[in-house]
Amino acid sequence: MAKIIGGLTSSHIPAVGNAIENNLQQEPYWKRFFDGYEPAKEWLKKAAPDVVIVVYNDHGLNFFLDKVPTFALGCADIYENADEGWGLKPQAPFPGDAELSWHIAESLVEQEFDICTCQEMLVDHGFVNPLRALYGTLKEWPVKTIPLAVNVVQHPVPTAARCLKLGRALGKAIESYPEDTRVVIFGTGGMSHQLQGERAGLIDVDFDIECMDKIATEPEWFTQFSNSEIMRRTGTEGIETIMWLVMRGALQDDAKLIHKHYHAPISNTGAGVMVLENQY
């Protein structure tokens, strides 16, 4: 049977890819941000997953504002990287696991999640940068990957409660897969940031840190906030943090916190890294 080993959280800001490409990780501006990933990288190496499911949001590469599914699952054997900005060259293609993807899709529909299934899917920085930050830049990726896109761009967007429920359904779907497969789930995006308007540059450090603590130990706490309340506290793009709840919902209730790191500001964003491990 498939087993969920654990989950990680990561920023997916575009500037991360540019910093990696230009070897800026140890520059003063970036050092503390990237140093926070080192324990997560070590854990991931030991966990040795077969598949990484990346929960992220598409930035107009597959879905523009005229057609945006609430939840979309990649069901392909390979995912090409495109549209990274900064003049960066595309990364090596990411291998998929179509068999597991279709199993997840069927299970989610049975659990009353009407998922959009994508037999072709391009992946942008939201998917790519967490993988680069945690695995490095590689010509061949050591794991299979599955993109799970959540709409946090075009309103109405799903609530924190709905994302937590999706995570729980995702966990059931994975653990009902009959093949021996080790799975790790990345919850990406966040934390507090706003990129435009009078509040551009908003970062609420105290709320970010409280969110990290509560998502690790009491994820239902985050579901008390409406989307409007979350954006009031964290900025319009801070709503991305609800995607962490998809990862958290898929894990055991008593998943162990292995590592936690927060840094702000980085590219006008509060950035949190966590590692949670299931206890078998």
C-alpha positions in Angstrom: 0.0 0.0 0.0 1.1 3.6 -0.6 2.3 5.5 2.5 2.5 9.2 3.1 5.8 9.8 4.7 5.3 13.5 5.5 4.9 17.0 4.2 6.8 20.2 3.7 5.9 23.8 3.2 7.8 26.2 1.0 7.6 29.6 -0.6 7.4 29.5 -4.4 8.2 33.2 -5.2 9.7 33.7 -8.7 12.9 35.3 -7.3 13.9 32.0 -5.7 14.6 30.6 -9.1 16.6 33.6 -10.1 18.7 33.4 -6.9 19.4 29.7 -7.5 20.3 30.3 -11.2 22.8 33.0 -10.3 24.2 31.2 -7.2 23.1 33.9 -4.8 22.2 31.5 -2.0 25.0 32.6 0.3 24.6 36.3 -0.5 23.6 38.3 2.6 20.1 39.0 1.3 19.4 35.3 0.6 21.5 33.3 3.0 19.1 33.0 5.9 16.3 32.1 3.6 18.2 29.3 2.0 19.8 28.2 5.2 16.4 27.4 6.5 16.0 24.8 3.8 19.0 22.7 4.9 17.3 20.6 7.6 14.4 20.1 5.2 16.7 18.9 2.5 18.3 16.4 4.8 15.0 15.1 6.0 13.8 14.7 2.4 17.0 12.8 1.5 16.4 10.4 4.3 12.7 10.1 3.6 13.5 9.1 0.0 10.0 9.5 -1.5 9.0 7.9 -4.8 6.5 10.6 -5.5 6.2 14.2 -4.5 2.7 15.9 -4.8 3.1 19.6 -5.2 0.2 21.7 -4.1 0.6 25.1 -5.7 -1.3 27.7 -7.8 -1.0 28.2 -11.5 0.1 31.7 -12.5 -1.7 31.9 -15.9 0.3 29.2 -17.6 -2.5 26.7 -17.9 -5.5 28.6 -16.7 -6.2 32.3 -17.5 -8.8 34.4 -15.8 -11.6 33.3 -18.2 -11.3 29.6 -17.2 -9.9 28.7 -13.7 -10.8 25.4 -12.1 -10.9 25.5 -8.3 -8.8 22.3 -8.1 -6.8 20.8 -10.9 -4.8 17.5 -10.8 -2.0 16.6 -13.2 -2.6 13.2 -14.7 0.3 13.0 -17.1 3.5 11.0 -17.4 5.7 14.2 -17.8 5.4 17.9 -17.0 7.3 20.5 -19.0 8.5 23.7 -17.3 7.7 27.0 -19.0 7.3 30.7 -18.4 9.6 31.2 -15.5 10.3 34.9 -16.1 13.7 36.6 -15.3 14.9 35.2 -18.6 15.6 31.8 -17.0 15.9 28.7 -19.1 13.3 26.0 -18.5 14.2 23.2 -16.1 14.4 19.6 -17.1 11.0 17.9 -17.5 9.5 16.5 -14.4 8.4 12.8 -14.6 4.8 12.2 -13.5 3.0 9.2 -12.2 -0.2 9.0 -14.2 -1.4 5.8 -12.7 -1.3 7.2 -9.2 -2.8 10.5 -10.4 -5.8 8.7 -11.9 -6.3 6.7 -8.8 -6.3 10.0 -6.8 -8.7 11.6 -9.2 -11.2 8.7 -9.0 -11.0 8.6 -5.2 -11.5 12.4 -4.9 -14.6 12.3 -7.1 -16.0 9.4 -5.0 -15.4 11.6 -2.0 -17.4 14.4 -3.7 -14.5 16.6 -4.9 -15.1 17.4 -8.5 -11.5 17.6 -9.6 -10.4 18.9 -13.0 -8.1 16.3 -14.5 -5.3 17.5 -16.8 -3.6 15.0 -19.2 -1.3 17.8 -20.3 0.0 20.4 -17.9 2.8 22.9 -18.0 4.4 23.9 -14.7 5.6 27.3 -13.6 7.6 28.7 -10.7 4.9 27.8 -8.2 5.6 24.1 -8.9 9.3 24.3 -9.9 10.9 26.6 -7.3 10.1 24.5 -4.2 11.5 21.4 -6.0 14.7 23.3 -6.9 15.1 24.7 -3.4 14.7 21.3 -1.9 16.4 19.0 -4.5 18.7 21.4 -6.3 18.9 22.0 -10.1 19.1 18.6 -11.8 19.1 17.2 -15.3 17.1 14.2 -14.1 14.7 14.5 -11.2 15.0 11.6 -8.6 11.3 11.5 -7.9 8.0 11.3 -9.8 5.8 14.4 -9.4 2.1 15.2 -9.4 0.9 18.8 -9.7 -2.2 19.7 -7.7 -3.2 23.3 -8.6 -5.5 25.3 -6.3 -7.2 28.5 -7.4 -6.0 31.4 -5.2 -6.0 33.9 -8.0 -9.5 34.4 -9.5 -12.3 34.9 -7.0 -14.2 33.1 -5.6 -11.4 31.0 -4.2 -11.9 28.0 -1.9 -11.9 28.5 1.8 -9.3 27.3 4.3 -11.8 24.8 5.5 -12.4 23.4 2.0 -8.6 23.0 1.5 -8.3 21.1 4.7 -11.1 18.8 3.7 -9.4 18.3 0.3 -6.2 17.3 2.1 -8.1 14.7 4.1 -9.6 13.3 1.0 -6.2 13.3 -0.7 -4.8 11.4 2.2 -7.4 8.7 1.9 -6.9 8.5 -1.8 -3.2 8.0 -1.5 -3.3 5.5 1.3 -5.9 3.4 -0.7 -3.4 3.0 -3.6 -2.4 -0.6 -3.7 1.2 -0.1 -4.9 4.1 0.3 -2.4 4.8 3.9 -3.0 6.3 6.5 -0.6 4.7 9.9 -1.0 5.7 13.3 0.3 3.4 16.3 -0.1 4.5 19.9 -0.6 2.2 22.7 0.5 3.6 25.8 -1.3 2.9 29.5 -1.5 2.4 32.1 1.2 3.0 33.6 3.6 1.8 37.1 4.1 2.4 39.4 1.2 0.7 41.9 -1.1 2.1 42.8 -4.4 0.0 45.8 -5.4 -2.0 48.8 -4.2 -1.7 51.0 -1.1 -0.8 48.0 1.1 1.9 46.6 -1.2 4.7 45.1 0.9 2.5 44.2 3.8 3.9 41.5 6.0 2.4 40.4 9.4 5.2 38.5 11.1 3.3 37.7 14.2 0.3 36.3 12.4 2.6 34.3 10.0 4.4 32.6 13.0 1.1 31.9 14.7 -0.2 30.3 11.5 2.8 28.1 11.3 2.4 26.9 14.9 -1.3 26.3 14.5 -1.1 24.6 11.1 1.4 22.1 12.5 -0.5 21.4 15.7 -4.1 22.5 15.3 -4.9 23.1 11.6 -8.7 23.6 12.3 -7.7 26.9 14.0 -7.0 28.4 10.5 -10.4 27.5 9.2 -12.1 30.0 11.6 -11.0 32.8 9.2 -12.9 33.8 6.1 -10.9 34.5 3.0 -11.5 38.2 3.5 -10.2 38.0 7.1 -7.1 36.1 5.9 -6.4 38.7 3.2 -7.0 41.6 5.6 -4.3 40.2 7.9 -1.9 38.8 5.3 -2.4 40.7 2.1 -4.2 39.7 -1.1 -1.5 37.1 -2.0 -1.3 35.9 1.6 -4.3 33.8 0.8 -1.9 31.3 -0.8 -1.2 29.9 2.7 -4.5 28.0 2.5 -2.7 25.6 0.2 -0.6 24.5 3.2 -3.8 23.1 4.6 -4.1 20.6 1.7 -0.8 19.2 2.7 -1.6 19.2 6.4 -5.0 17.6 6.0 -3.4 14.7 4.1 -1.2 13.9 7.1 -2.0 12.2 10.4 -3.5 14.4 13.1 -0.5 13.7 15.3 2.2 14.3 12.6 5.4 15.3 14.2 7.0 18.7 13.6 10.6 18.0 12.5 11.7 21.5 11.4 10.3 25.0 11.4 11.9 28.2 9.9 10.6 31.6 9.2 12.2 34.5 7.4 11.0 38.0 6.4 11.2 39.9 4.2 12.3 38.0 1.2 11.1 39.5 -2.1 8.5 41.4 -0.1 7.2 38.1 1.3 7.1 36.3 4.6 8.5 32.8 4.0 8.0 29.7 6.1 9.5 26.3 5.8 8.2 23.4 7.9 8.7 19.6 7.8 6.0 17.4 9.3 6.5 13.6 9.5 3.8 10.9 9.9 4.3 8.5 12.8 3.9 4.9 11.7 
